[in-house]
Amino acid sequence: MAKKRHKPEEVVQKLRQVDVLVGQGMLRVDAVREIRMTGQTYYCWRKTYGGMGADQLKELKRFQN
């Protein structure tokens, strides 16, 4: 079974979802589980894409191509 590759836009969206849930008072661990992601994946994505906005994401895509 092939693994799903998430697009950078999807990754940033999921990271923002976790931030919103944490802001509403949910524990980070529970927020990560809520969006069906492992903690390891969350922290890896946060390290790579954390704090990126739409403009920075477009720049990243431009450099990768």
PyMOL Python script that loads the backbone (N, CA, C, O; Angstrom):
from pymol import cmd

cmd.read_pdbstr("""\
ATOM      1  N   MET A   1       0.838  -1.170   0.000  1.00  0.00           N
ATOM      2  CA  MET A   1       0.000   0.000   0.000  1.00  0.00           C
ATOM      3  C   MET A   1       0.890   1.242   0.000  1.00  0.00           C
ATOM      4  O   MET A   1       1.792   1.376   0.827  1.00  0.00           O
ATOM      5  N   ALA A   2       0.623   2.132  -0.927  1.00  0.00           N
ATOM      6  CA  ALA A   2       1.425   3.341  -1.052  1.00  0.00           C
ATOM      7  C   ALA A   2       1.037   4.365   0.013  1.00  0.00           C
ATOM      8  O   ALA A   2      -0.127   4.489   0.393  1.00  0.00           O
ATOM      9  N   LYS A   3       2.047   5.090   0.479  1.00  0.00           N
ATOM     10  CA  LYS A   3       1.789   6.143   1.450  1.00  0.00           C
ATOM     11  C   LYS A   3       1.299   7.390   0.726  1.00  0.00           C
ATOM     12  O   LYS A   3       1.678   7.651  -0.416  1.00  0.00           O
ATOM     13  N   LYS A   4       0.458   8.149   1.403  1.00  0.00           N
ATOM     14  CA  LYS A   4      -0.053   9.384   0.828  1.00  0.00           C
ATOM     15  C   LYS A   4       0.958  10.500   1.069  1.00  0.00           C
ATOM     16  O   LYS A   4       1.449  10.673   2.185  1.00  0.00           O
ATOM     17  N   ARG A   5       1.256  11.234   0.045  1.00  0.00           N
ATOM     18  CA  ARG A   5       2.122  12.397   0.156  1.00  0.00           C
ATOM     19  C   ARG A   5       1.228  13.622   0.237  1.00  0.00           C
ATOM     20  O   ARG A   5       0.407  13.861  -0.648  1.00  0.00           O
ATOM     21  N   HIS A   6       1.389  14.383   1.285  1.00  0.00           N
ATOM     22  CA  HIS A   6       0.598  15.590   1.454  1.00  0.00           C
ATOM     23  C   HIS A   6       1.287  16.747   0.747  1.00  0.00           C
ATOM     24  O   HIS A   6       2.513  16.856   0.752  1.00  0.00           O
ATOM     25  N   LYS A   7       0.488  17.597   0.146  1.00  0.00           N
ATOM     26  CA  LYS A   7       1.023  18.804  -0.475  1.00  0.00           C
ATOM     27  C   LYS A   7       1.378  19.788   0.628  1.00  0.00           C
ATOM     28  O   LYS A   7       0.786  19.750   1.707  1.00  0.00           O
ATOM     29  N   PRO A   8       2.334  20.665   0.371  1.00  0.00           N
ATOM     30  CA  PRO A   8       2.717  21.635   1.404  1.00  0.00           C
ATOM     31  C   PRO A   8       1.543  22.472   1.907  1.00  0.00           C
ATOM     32  O   PRO A   8       1.504  22.837   3.083  1.00  0.00           O
ATOM     33  N   GLU A   9       0.588  22.779   1.032  1.00  0.00           N
ATOM     34  CA  GLU A   9      -0.579  23.550   1.460  1.00  0.00           C
ATOM     35  C   GLU A   9      -1.398  22.773   2.487  1.00  0.00           C
ATOM     36  O   GLU A   9      -1.902  23.342   3.455  1.00  0.00           O
ATOM     37  N   GLU A  10      -1.522  21.467   2.263  1.00  0.00           N
ATOM     38  CA  GLU A  10      -2.258  20.615   3.203  1.00  0.00           C
ATOM     39  C   GLU A  10      -1.532  20.524   4.538  1.00  0.00           C
ATOM     40  O   GLU A  10      -2.162  20.510   5.596  1.00  0.00           O
ATOM     41  N   VAL A  11      -0.221  20.462   4.488  1.00  0.00           N
ATOM     42  CA  VAL A  11       0.578  20.367   5.715  1.00  0.00           C
ATOM     43  C   VAL A  11       0.386  21.621   6.557  1.00  0.00           C
ATOM     44  O   VAL A  11       0.152  21.534   7.762  1.00  0.00           O
ATOM     45  N   VAL A  12       0.484  22.779   5.929  1.00  0.00           N
ATOM     46  CA  VAL A  12       0.321  24.039   6.653  1.00  0.00           C
ATOM     47  C   VAL A  12      -1.092  24.143   7.216  1.00  0.00           C
ATOM     48  O   VAL A  12      -1.284  24.626   8.332  1.00  0.00           O
ATOM     49  N   GLN A  13      -2.073  23.695   6.453  1.00  0.00           N
ATOM     50  CA  GLN A  13      -3.461  23.729   6.925  1.00  0.00           C
ATOM     51  C   GLN A  13      -3.638  22.846   8.164  1.00  0.00           C
ATOM     52  O   GLN A  13      -4.307  23.247   9.116  1.00  0.00           O
ATOM     53  N   LYS A  14      -3.049  21.660   8.158  1.00  0.00           N
ATOM     54  CA  LYS A  14      -3.158  20.772   9.311  1.00  0.00           C
ATOM     55  C   LYS A  14      -2.432  21.344  10.528  1.00  0.00           C
ATOM     56  O   LYS A  14      -2.918  21.215  11.652  1.00  0.00           O
ATOM     57  N   LEU A  15      -1.286  21.968  10.319  1.00  0.00           N
ATOM     58  CA  LEU A  15      -0.574  22.590  11.427  1.00  0.00           C
ATOM     59  C   LEU A  15      -1.400  23.720  12.039  1.00  0.00           C
ATOM     60  O   LEU A  15      -1.411  23.902  13.257  1.00  0.00           O
ATOM     61  N   ARG A  16      -2.084  24.469  11.194  1.00  0.00           N
ATOM     62  CA  ARG A  16      -2.948  25.542  11.695  1.00  0.00           C
ATOM     63  C   ARG A  16      -4.139  24.979  12.461  1.00  0.00           C
ATOM     64  O   ARG A  16      -4.568  25.554  13.460  1.00  0.00           O
ATOM     65  N   GLN A  17      -4.674  23.848  11.988  1.00  0.00           N
ATOM     66  CA  GLN A  17      -5.791  23.214  12.701  1.00  0.00           C
ATOM     67  C   GLN A  17      -5.364  22.840  14.118  1.00  0.00           C
ATOM     68  O   GLN A  17      -6.116  23.039  15.073  1.00  0.00           O
ATOM     69  N   VAL A  18      -4.164  22.302  14.247  1.00  0.00           N
ATOM     70  CA  VAL A  18      -3.660  21.935  15.578  1.00  0.00           C
ATOM     71  C   VAL A  18      -3.528  23.183  16.441  1.00  0.00           C
ATOM     72  O   VAL A  18      -3.897  23.169  17.615  1.00  0.00           O
ATOM     73  N   ASP A  19      -3.005  24.261  15.868  1.00  0.00           N
ATOM     74  CA  ASP A  19      -2.856  25.506  16.631  1.00  0.00           C
ATOM     75  C   ASP A  19      -4.205  26.036  17.105  1.00  0.00           C
ATOM     76  O   ASP A  19      -4.319  26.526  18.228  1.00  0.00           O
ATOM     77  N   VAL A  20      -5.224  25.940  16.260  1.00  0.00           N
ATOM     78  CA  VAL A  20      -6.564  26.403  16.640  1.00  0.00           C
ATOM     79  C   VAL A  20      -7.113  25.562  17.784  1.00  0.00           C
ATOM     80  O   VAL A  20      -7.657  26.100  18.748  1.00  0.00           O
ATOM     81  N   LEU A  21      -6.973  24.250  17.679  1.00  0.00           N
ATOM     82  CA  LEU A  21      -7.482  23.361  18.725  1.00  0.00           C
ATOM     83  C   LEU A  21      -6.750  23.589  20.043  1.00  0.00           C
ATOM     84  O   LEU A  21      -7.365  23.556  21.109  1.00  0.00           O
ATOM     85  N   VAL A  22      -5.457  23.817  19.976  1.00  0.00           N
ATOM     86  CA  VAL A  22      -4.689  24.095  21.188  1.00  0.00           C
ATOM     87  C   VAL A  22      -5.129  25.435  21.780  1.00  0.00           C
ATOM     88  O   VAL A  22      -5.215  25.585  22.999  1.00  0.00           O
ATOM     89  N   GLY A  23      -5.401  26.393  20.918  1.00  0.00           N
ATOM     90  CA  GLY A  23      -5.879  27.687  21.373  1.00  0.00           C
ATOM     91  C   GLY A  23      -7.238  27.613  22.054  1.00  0.00           C
ATOM     92  O   GLY A  23      -7.567  28.460  22.885  1.00  0.00           O
ATOM     93  N   GLN A  24      -8.025  26.606  21.703  1.00  0.00           N
ATOM     94  CA  GLN A  24      -9.338  26.408  22.310  1.00  0.00           C
ATOM     95  C   GLN A  24      -9.246  25.646  23.625  1.00  0.00           C
ATOM     96  O   GLN A  24     -10.264  25.388  24.267  1.00  0.00           O
ATOM     97  N   GLY A  25      -8.032  25.287  24.028  1.00  0.00           N
ATOM     98  CA  GLY A  25      -7.840  24.643  25.310  1.00  0.00           C
ATOM     99  C   GLY A  25      -7.571  23.152  25.263  1.00  0.00           C
ATOM    100  O   GLY A  25      -7.434  22.521  26.312  1.00  0.00           O
ATOM    101  N   MET A  26      -7.492  22.581  24.087  1.00  0.00           N
ATOM    102  CA  MET A  26      -7.218  21.149  23.955  1.00  0.00           C
ATOM    103  C   MET A  26      -5.714  20.913  24.111  1.00  0.00           C
ATOM    104  O   MET A  26      -4.909  21.752  23.705  1.00  0.00           O
ATOM    105  N   LEU A  27      -5.344  19.810  24.680  1.00  0.00           N
ATOM    106  CA  LEU A  27      -3.930  19.444  24.780  1.00  0.00           C
ATOM    107  C   LEU A  27      -3.380  19.181  23.383  1.00  0.00           C
ATOM    108  O   LEU A  27      -4.091  18.696  22.504  1.00  0.00           O
ATOM    109  N   ARG A  28      -2.098  19.508  23.192  1.00  0.00           N
ATOM    110  CA  ARG A  28      -1.491  19.344  21.874  1.00  0.00           C
ATOM    111  C   ARG A  28      -1.555  17.882  21.408  1.00  0.00           C
ATOM    112  O   ARG A  28      -1.815  17.615  20.234  1.00  0.00           O
ATOM    113  N   VAL A  29      -1.322  16.959  22.308  1.00  0.00           N
ATOM    114  CA  VAL A  29      -1.357  15.536  21.952  1.00  0.00           C
ATOM    115  C   VAL A  29      -2.747  15.151  21.446  1.00  0.00           C
ATOM    116  O   VAL A  29      -2.880  14.441  20.450  1.00  0.00           O
ATOM    117  N   ASP A  30      -3.775  15.625  22.140  1.00  0.00           N
ATOM    118  CA  ASP A  30      -5.142  15.316  21.728  1.00  0.00           C
ATOM    119  C   ASP A  30      -5.498  16.005  20.411  1.00  0.00           C
ATOM    120  O   ASP A  30      -6.221  15.444  19.587  1.00  0.00           O
ATOM    121  N   ALA A  31      -4.989  17.220  20.216  1.00  0.00           N
ATOM    122  CA  ALA A  31      -5.255  17.948  18.973  1.00  0.00           C
ATOM    123  C   ALA A  31      -4.630  17.229  17.778  1.00  0.00           C
ATOM    124  O   ALA A  31      -5.234  17.145  16.708  1.00  0.00           O
ATOM    125  N   VAL A  32      -3.425  16.716  17.970  1.00  0.00           N
ATOM    126  CA  VAL A  32      -2.756  15.983  16.897  1.00  0.00           C
ATOM    127  C   VAL A  32      -3.533  14.716  16.563  1.00  0.00           C
ATOM    128  O   VAL A  32      -3.697  14.375  15.392  1.00  0.00           O
ATOM    129  N   ARG A  33      -4.005  14.029  17.576  1.00  0.00           N
ATOM    130  CA  ARG A  33      -4.810  12.821  17.339  1.00  0.00           C
ATOM    131  C   ARG A  33      -6.129  13.162  16.668  1.00  0.00           C
ATOM    132  O   ARG A  33      -6.629  12.390  15.850  1.00  0.00           O
ATOM    133  N   GLU A  34      -6.695  14.311  17.007  1.00  0.00           N
ATOM    134  CA  GLU A  34      -7.984  14.733  16.453  1.00  0.00           C
ATOM    135  C   GLU A  34      -7.930  14.866  14.935  1.00  0.00           C
ATOM    136  O   GLU A  34      -8.895  14.541  14.243  1.00  0.00           O
ATOM    137  N   ILE A  35      -6.800  15.343  14.421  1.00  0.00           N
ATOM    138  CA  ILE A  35      -6.686  15.490  12.968  1.00  0.00           C
ATOM    139  C   ILE A  35      -6.037  14.268  12.314  1.00  0.00           C
ATOM    140  O   ILE A  35      -5.626  14.313  11.154  1.00  0.00           O
ATOM    141  N   ARG A  36      -5.954  13.185  13.074  1.00  0.00           N
ATOM    142  CA  ARG A  36      -5.483  11.879  12.582  1.00  0.00           C
ATOM    143  C   ARG A  36      -4.053  11.932  12.058  1.00  0.00           C
ATOM    144  O   ARG A  36      -3.778  11.622  10.899  1.00  0.00           O
ATOM    145  N   MET A  37      -3.155  12.335  12.951  1.00  0.00           N
ATOM    146  CA  MET A  37      -1.744  12.421  12.622  1.00  0.00           C
ATOM    147  C   MET A  37      -0.944  11.896  13.801  1.00  0.00           C
ATOM    148  O   MET A  37      -1.401  11.970  14.942  1.00  0.00           O
ATOM    149  N   THR A  38       0.229  11.374  13.544  1.00  0.00           N
ATOM    150  CA  THR A  38       1.076  10.920  14.640  1.00  0.00           C
ATOM    151  C   THR A  38       1.876  12.104  15.169  1.00  0.00           C
ATOM    152  O   THR A  38       2.093  13.090  14.465  1.00  0.00           O
ATOM    153  N   GLY A  39       2.302  11.991  16.399  1.00  0.00           N
ATOM    154  CA  GLY A  39       3.103  13.043  17.001  1.00  0.00           C
ATOM    155  C   GLY A  39       4.414  13.247  16.269  1.00  0.00           C
ATOM    156  O   GLY A  39       4.875  14.378  16.115  1.00  0.00           O
ATOM    157  N   GLN A  40       5.009  12.169  15.823  1.00  0.00           N
ATOM    158  CA  GLN A  40       6.278  12.248  15.113  1.00  0.00           C
ATOM    159  C   GLN A  40       6.116  13.037  13.808  1.00  0.00           C
ATOM    160  O   GLN A  40       6.956  13.873  13.477  1.00  0.00           O
ATOM    161  N   THR A  41       5.041  12.769  13.075  1.00  0.00           N
ATOM    162  CA  THR A  41       4.781  13.484  11.835  1.00  0.00           C
ATOM    163  C   THR A  41       4.537  14.958  12.117  1.00  0.00           C
ATOM    164  O   THR A  41       5.030  15.826  11.397  1.00  0.00           O
ATOM    165  N   TYR A  42       3.768  15.238  13.173  1.00  0.00           N
ATOM    166  CA  TYR A  42       3.464  16.624  13.522  1.00  0.00           C
ATOM    167  C   TYR A  42       4.748  17.411  13.783  1.00  0.00           C
ATOM    168  O   TYR A  42       4.929  18.499  13.237  1.00  0.00           O
ATOM    169  N   TYR A  43       5.624  16.876  14.602  1.00  0.00           N
ATOM    170  CA  TYR A  43       6.837  17.605  14.947  1.00  0.00           C
ATOM    171  C   TYR A  43       7.799  17.723  13.769  1.00  0.00           C
ATOM    172  O   TYR A  43       8.513  18.719  13.650  1.00  0.00           O
ATOM    173  N   CYS A  44       7.823  16.720  12.902  1.00  0.00           N
ATOM    174  CA  CYS A  44       8.642  16.794  11.690  1.00  0.00           C
ATOM    175  C   CYS A  44       8.119  17.897  10.770  1.00  0.00           C
ATOM    176  O   CYS A  44       8.893  18.701  10.250  1.00  0.00           O
ATOM    177  N   TRP A  45       6.798  17.929  10.575  1.00  0.00           N
ATOM    178  CA  TRP A  45       6.192  18.968   9.736  1.00  0.00           C
ATOM    179  C   TRP A  45       6.377  20.339  10.356  1.00  0.00           C
ATOM    180  O   TRP A  45       6.643  21.312   9.650  1.00  0.00           O
ATOM    181  N   ARG A  46       6.239  20.423  11.669  1.00  0.00           N
ATOM    182  CA  ARG A  46       6.384  21.708  12.344  1.00  0.00           C
ATOM    183  C   ARG A  46       7.798  22.245  12.193  1.00  0.00           C
ATOM    184  O   ARG A  46       8.011  23.449  12.050  1.00  0.00           O
ATOM    185  N   LYS A  47       8.756  21.336  12.226  1.00  0.00           N
ATOM    186  CA  LYS A  47      10.155  21.728  12.048  1.00  0.00           C
ATOM    187  C   LYS A  47      10.387  22.254  10.629  1.00  0.00           C
ATOM    188  O   LYS A  47      11.130  23.216  10.430  1.00  0.00           O
ATOM    189  N   THR A  48       9.753  21.621   9.654  1.00  0.00           N
ATOM    190  CA  THR A  48       9.949  21.995   8.259  1.00  0.00           C
ATOM    191  C   THR A  48       9.088  23.185   7.846  1.00  0.00           C
ATOM    192  O   THR A  48       9.589  24.134   7.243  1.00  0.00           O
ATOM    193  N   TYR A  49       7.790  23.138   8.170  1.00  0.00           N
ATOM    194  CA  TYR A  49       6.845  24.121   7.658  1.00  0.00           C
ATOM    195  C   TYR A  49       6.317  25.083   8.713  1.00  0.00           C
ATOM    196  O   TYR A  49       5.514  25.956   8.388  1.00  0.00           O
ATOM    197  N   GLY A  50       6.739  24.952   9.955  1.00  0.00           N
ATOM    198  CA  GLY A  50       6.196  25.761  11.046  1.00  0.00           C
ATOM    199  C   GLY A  50       6.366  27.254  10.823  1.00  0.00           C
ATOM    200  O   GLY A  50       7.454  27.717  10.478  1.00  0.00           O
ATOM    201  N   GLY A  51       5.306  27.994  11.017  1.00  0.00           N
ATOM    202  CA  GLY A  51       5.341  29.438  10.891  1.00  0.00           C
ATOM    203  C   GLY A  51       5.293  29.958   9.471  1.00  0.00           C
ATOM    204  O   GLY A  51       5.407  31.164   9.257  1.00  0.00           O
ATOM    205  N   MET A  52       5.129  29.088   8.504  1.00  0.00           N
ATOM    206  CA  MET A  52       5.075  29.542   7.118  1.00  0.00           C
ATOM    207  C   MET A  52       3.688  30.073   6.800  1.00  0.00           C
ATOM    208  O   MET A  52       2.671  29.532   7.234  1.00  0.00           O
ATOM    209  N   GLY A  53       3.683  31.130   6.044  1.00  0.00           N
ATOM    210  CA  GLY A  53       2.441  31.671   5.534  1.00  0.00           C
ATOM    211  C   GLY A  53       2.301  31.306   4.071  1.00  0.00           C
ATOM    212  O   GLY A  53       3.136  30.590   3.518  1.00  0.00           O
ATOM    213  N   ALA A  54       1.257  31.792   3.453  1.00  0.00           N
ATOM    214  CA  ALA A  54       0.995  31.472   2.048  1.00  0.00           C
ATOM    215  C   ALA A  54       2.111  32.003   1.146  1.00  0.00           C
ATOM    216  O   ALA A  54       2.511  31.334   0.193  1.00  0.00           O
ATOM    217  N   ASP A  55       2.611  33.200   1.444  1.00  0.00           N
ATOM    218  CA  ASP A  55       3.670  33.783   0.612  1.00  0.00           C
ATOM    219  C   ASP A  55       4.948  32.967   0.672  1.00  0.00           C
ATOM    220  O   ASP A  55       5.578  32.701  -0.351  1.00  0.00           O
ATOM    221  N   GLN A  56       5.322  32.573   1.877  1.00  0.00           N
ATOM    222  CA  GLN A  56       6.542  31.789   2.044  1.00  0.00           C
ATOM    223  C   GLN A  56       6.395  30.416   1.405  1.00  0.00           C
ATOM    224  O   GLN A  56       7.366  29.862   0.890  1.00  0.00           O
ATOM    225  N   LEU A  57       5.203  29.873   1.436  1.00  0.00           N
ATOM    226  CA  LEU A  57       4.957  28.571   0.823  1.00  0.00           C
ATOM    227  C   LEU A  57       5.108  28.658  -0.693  1.00  0.00           C
ATOM    228  O   LEU A  57       5.641  27.739  -1.315  1.00  0.00           O
ATOM    229  N   LYS A  58       4.652  29.736  -1.282  1.00  0.00           N
ATOM    230  CA  LYS A  58       4.804  29.931  -2.726  1.00  0.00           C
ATOM    231  C   LYS A  58       6.277  30.046  -3.092  1.00  0.00           C
ATOM    232  O   LYS A  58       6.711  29.507  -4.109  1.00  0.00           O
ATOM    233  N   GLU A  59       7.051  30.754  -2.258  1.00  0.00           N
ATOM    234  CA  GLU A  59       8.490  30.879  -2.495  1.00  0.00           C
ATOM    235  C   GLU A  59       9.171  29.517  -2.438  1.00  0.00           C
ATOM    236  O   GLU A  59      10.023  29.201  -3.269  1.00  0.00           O
ATOM    237  N   LEU A  60       8.784  28.711  -1.444  1.00  0.00           N
ATOM    238  CA  LEU A  60       9.351  27.377  -1.297  1.00  0.00           C
ATOM    239  C   LEU A  60       9.055  26.522  -2.521  1.00  0.00           C
ATOM    240  O   LEU A  60       9.942  25.829  -3.019  1.00  0.00           O
ATOM    241  N   LYS A  61       7.835  26.563  -3.003  1.00  0.00           N
ATOM    242  CA  LYS A  61       7.460  25.789  -4.184  1.00  0.00           C
ATOM    243  C   LYS A  61       8.237  26.261  -5.411  1.00  0.00           C
ATOM    244  O   LYS A  61       8.631  25.456  -6.256  1.00  0.00           O
ATOM    245  N   ARG A  62       8.454  27.577  -5.499  1.00  0.00           N
ATOM    246  CA  ARG A  62       9.183  28.120  -6.643  1.00  0.00           C
ATOM    247  C   ARG A  62      10.628  27.626  -6.636  1.00  0.00           C
ATOM    248  O   ARG A  62      11.172  27.295  -7.689  1.00  0.00           O
ATOM    249  N   PHE A  63      11.251  27.574  -5.465  1.00  0.00           N
ATOM    250  CA  PHE A  63      12.626  27.111  -5.374  1.00  0.00           C
ATOM    251  C   PHE A  63      12.754  25.615  -5.619  1.00  0.00           C
ATOM    252  O   PHE A  63      13.785  25.159  -6.113  1.00  0.00           O
ATOM    253  N   GLN A  64      11.729  24.847  -5.285  1.00  0.00           N
ATOM    254  CA  GLN A  64      11.791  23.401  -5.462  1.00  0.00           C
ATOM    255  C   GLN A  64      11.640  23.016  -6.934  1.00  0.00           C
ATOM    256  O   GLN A  64      12.119  21.959  -7.345  1.00  0.00           O
ATOM    257  N   ASN A  65      10.997  23.839  -7.711  1.00  0.00           N
ATOM    258  CA  ASN A  65      10.794  23.521  -9.139  1.00  0.00           C
ATOM    259  C   ASN A  65      11.921  23.974  -9.963  1.00  0.00           C
ATOM    260  O   ASN A  65      11.911  23.786 -11.180  1.00  0.00           O
TER     261      ASN A  65
END
""", "prot")
cmd.dss("prot")
cmd.show_as("cartoon", "prot")
cmd.util.cbc("prot")
cmd.orient("prot")
